[in-house]
Amino acid sequence: MSRRLFCKRFLERLLYVCICGILLMFAMQPLAAQAADRVQPVGDVITIVIDPGHGGSNQGTESGHTIEKHMTMVTATAMYEELQKYDNVQVYMTHTDDVDLSLKERAEFAASVNADFLFSIHYNASENHTMFGTEVWISCETPFNAYGYQFGYQHLESFRERGLFVRGVKNRMDDKYHNDYYGIIRESAMLDLPAVIIEHCYVDNERDADYIKDEEDFKTFGKADALSVARYFGLRSTALGVDYSDAATQLQSADADSLVQSTLQDRTAPEICQIDLLECDYDTGELTLLVSAADYDSTLIYFDYSVDNGQNWSRLEAWPGSNTLTGTYDDTFKLNLKVPGGRRPGIVVRAYNISDLYRSSNVLYFDQTFTKREDNQKTPEMTVQEEPEEVVPATEPVEHARNSIGTTTFLPAATMPQEQSSVSVLTFLKFCLALVVILFLIVLSSQMVGYSRRKKRRKKK
């Protein structure tokens, strides 16, 4: 074989190996997001237990005319009645009367009927009445973490399609005993029973108010819960004429022997929050800020802002592009404010992550007072541009603003069971594949060189 032919074949093989490696790397991305079968094994007949949260002297969340124990009972009953329409299903409720029932008693009842799953029905509220959205709490124990994740993901996906803001599928660990913080989940896990808490929405926030106007809305939530259970278990209903067998093979991928990293509680605030002034008009009070933030462990979900250096804050707003199910969010956006006249504001923005921890931005101070206007409003108006255009050089008014370094502040929140890796599994697999390709090329190259040397020695002989 001539040297030219040898080099040609070697380069052809090298090119072939490189192309295969590149194709494999690209192929791994869709595989990682590919639908998977339900991890939880079940028998021919599914046993479901529904737990209406609270009851008796424990009224739960109260806001205006709404009392949580009443809401959960209406929702749970509607869920029960809907699931009764499916084939090969046994459905129970932990209680149907307004009675006191401990969390342990609820879990023990579910275990006594050999339940496949316990669903605890709840509604939410926050201390300052600022939070909004829906979430599912799951166990931090294997394999229940995987079971809860697969159910919670597709359940919240359906709620997201209805317009609810999704706060995520997550767990919380008890700091002292290092097991599940929430009693119904912990007591169930001790009895080898998977359980989740469904927090439908916040009863004390205007953003969620349209979803809970009356009992029909509570029932609508119950029917939606039942549909998610039917899809998770792949149920069929002769009465309804539906078959969700395929849905149980279209769930998010999970491993029964491992914790799903995205469900682990993040105990650190976002790493970055920065604001820059793009435009400023002292006469109209109109400002345009570029807000930039990042959290390397979880998803950004909210932001708020202050124009008086943190003395008063706006209501929480959804972080642009936030999707806790995919773990994505916009890292920058434009924030348009109209500041009341007669002020010399100090503007600061806070970025909140999935654990409701926040980081404050730098503070923008202004050396000039904004013109007082006849139509002056008491509070600043706000609009958001989720996809900012290319940042242009600052105009002259921007020079009157001064920066001050922001500080990090924490809200009370759960601690995470273990540190969440900053390197994703997909990135690690890509690195391993690249390493394998490199090693293969080295081996191939050495073999080719050895072959060439052996051929030369044979020619000399």
VEXKOLVEX-59878 format. One record per residue (C-alpha): z, y, x. Coordinates in steps of 0.5 Angstrom, whole numbers, plus 2048, in hexadecimal, padded with zeros to 3 digits. Layout:
<pts>
ZYX ...
</pts>
This chain:
<pts>
800800800 7FE807803 80380C804 8008117FF 80080B7F9 80780A7FB 8098117FA 8058117F4 80880B7F0 80F80E7F3 80E8157F0 80B8117E9 81280D7E9 8168137EA 8138177E5 8148117E0 81B8117E1 81C8187E1 8198187DA 81D8137D7 8238167DA 82181C7D6 81F8197D0 8268157D0 82A81B7D0 82681F7CB 8278187C6 82E8187C7 82F81F7C3 82D81C7BD 8308167BE 8378197BF 83681C7B8 8338167B4 8368147AE 83B80E7AF 83E8087AA 8458097A8 84A8077AD 84F8057A8 84E7FD7A6 8507FC79E 84F7F6799 84B7F5793 8507F978F 852800791 859802790 85A80A790 86180E78F 86181578D 86781978E 86882078A 86B82478F 87282778D 876826787 87D827783 88182C787 87C82C78C 877831789 87283278F 86E839790 86F83E78B 86B84478A 86A848784 86984377E 86883D783 86D838784 86A833789 86E82D786 86A82E780 86382F783 864829787 865825781 85F82777D 85B826784 85E81F785 85D81D77E 85681F77E 85581B784 858815781 85481577B 84D81677F 84F810784 85080C77E 84980C77C 847808782 846801783 84B7FC787 850802788 858802786 85B809786 86280B786 866811786 86D812789 86F816783 86D81977C 87381C77A 87682277D 87B81F781 87F81F788 87C81A78D 87D81A794 877819799 87A81279B 87A810794 873812793 87080E799 874808797 871808790 86A808793 86C803798 86F7FE792 8687FE78F 8657FD796 861803795 85B80479A 85C80C79A 861811798 85E818796 86381D795 861823791 86382A793 862832792 863837798 86683D799 86884279F 86E8467A1 86A84C7A1 86584A79C 85F84B7A1 85C8447A2 85784179E 85383B79E 85483379D 85682E7A2 8588267A3 85E8247A7 85D81D7AA 8628197AE 8628197B6 8638127B6 85E80D7B7 85A80A7B3 85C80F7AE 8598157B1 8528127B1 8538107AA 8558177A8 85081A7AC 84A8177A9 84D8187A2 84F81F7A3 8488217A7 84481F7A1 84982279C 84982979F 8428297A0 841828798 84682E797 84283279C 83C831798 840834792 84183A796 848839799 84A83B7A0 84C8357A4 8528357A8 85182E7AB 8538277AB 8598277B0 8608247B1 8678267B3 86C8237B7 8748237B7 8768277BD 87D8227BE 87A81B7BC 87381C7BE 8708197B7 86D81C7B1 8708227AF 86F8227A7 87381D7A4 86F81A79F 86A8187A5 86F8167AA 8738117A4 86C80E7A3 86A80D7AA 8718097AB 86F8057A5 8688037A8 8658087A3 86080D7A4 8618147A0 85E81B7A0 86182279D 85B82579A 85D82D79A 85782F795 858837796 85D83D796 86083F790 862846792 85C848795 85684C791 851848795 853842792 85584478B 84E843788 84F83B789 85683B785 85583F77F 85883A77A 859833779 851831779 851833780 85782F782 85382977E 84D82B782 85082A788 853823786 84C821784 84982378B 84F81F78F 84D81978B 84681A78D 84881A794 84C814793 846810790 842812796 84781179B 84880A798 840809796 84280878F 83E806789 83F808782 83B80477C 83E809777 83B80F77B 83580C77D 83680E785 83680A78B 83980D791 839806796 83480A79B 83981079B 83E80B79F 83980A7A4 8388127A5 83F8147A8 8408187AE 8418137B4 8488117B6 84C80C7BA 8528097B7 8558087BE 85480F7C0 8578167BD 85181B7BB 8528207C0 8508267BB 8558247B6 85B8257BC 85F82B7BB 85D8317C0 8648347C2 86083A7C6 85D8407C4 8568427C5 8558437CC 85084A7CB 85084F7C6 84C8567C8 84A85C7C5 8448617C7 8428677C4 83B8677C2 83A86E7BE 83F8737BB 83E8797B7 84487E7B6 8418817B0 84087B7AC 8458777AF 8408717B0 84286D7B6 83E8667B8 8428617BC 83F85B7C0 8458567BF 8458507C4 84A84A7C4 84A8437C6 84F83D7C5 84E8377CA 8528327C6 8508347BF 84D8387BA 84D83F7B8 84F8407B1 8518477AF 85184E7B2 8558557B0 85585C7B3 85A8627B3 8588697B4 85F86B7B6 8608677BC 8638617B8 8688657B3 8648637AD 85F85D7AD 85985C7A8 8588557A4 85684F7A8 84E84E7A8 84A8487A9 8488487B0 8408487B0 83D8417B1 84383D7B0 8438367AF 8498327B0 84582B7AF 84082C7B4 8458307B9 8408367B9 84183E7B8 83D8447BA 8408477C1 83E84E7C0 83C8527BA 83C8597B8 84185C7B4 8408637B0 8468677AE 84686E7AA 84D8717AD 8518767A8 85087D7AB 8558817AE 85787B7B3 85787A7BA 8578727B9 85986D7BE 8558677BC 85685F7BD 8548597BB 8578527BA 85484B7BB 8578457B7 85683E7B9 8568387B4 85E8377B6 85F83F7B3 8608417BA 85D8487BC 85B84C7C2 85B8537C2 8558577C5 85685D7CA 8578647C6 8528697C5 8558707C5 8518767C4 85287D7C7 84F8817C1 8528817BA 84D87F7B5 84B8857B0 84F8857A9 84A8847A3 84B88679C 84987E79A 84E87C79F 85087579D 85787279F 85586C7A2 84F86A7A7 8498677A4 8468617A7 84085D7A8 83E8587AC 8378567B0 83784F7B2 83184F7B6 8328557BA 82C8587BD 82B8597C5 83085D7C7 82E8647C9 8318697CE 83686D7CB 8358747C8 83987A7CA 83E87A7C5 8408737C8 8438777CE 84887A7CA 84C8737C9 8508707CE 8528687CF 8598657CF 85A85E7D1 85C85A7CB 8628557CA 86384E7C8 86784D7C2 8698467BE 86A8447B7 86F83F7B5 86A8387B5 86B8317B7 86A82E7BE 86582A7C0 8668227C2 8638227C8 85E8277CC 8578277C9 8528267CF 84D82C7D0 8488277D2 8458247CC 84381C7CC 83C81E7CB 83C8227D2 84081D7D5 83B8187D3 83581C7D5 83881D7DC 8398157DD 8328147DB 82F8197E0 8348167E5 83180F7E4 82A8127E4 82B8157EB 82E80F7EE 82880B7EB 8238107EF 82780F7F5 8278087F5 8208087F3 81E80C7F9 8228087FE 81E8027FB 8188057FC 819808803 81C801805 8157FE802 811803806 81580180D 8147F980B 80D7FA80A 80C7FE811 8107F9815 80B7F3812 8057F7814 8087F881B 8097F081B 
</pts>
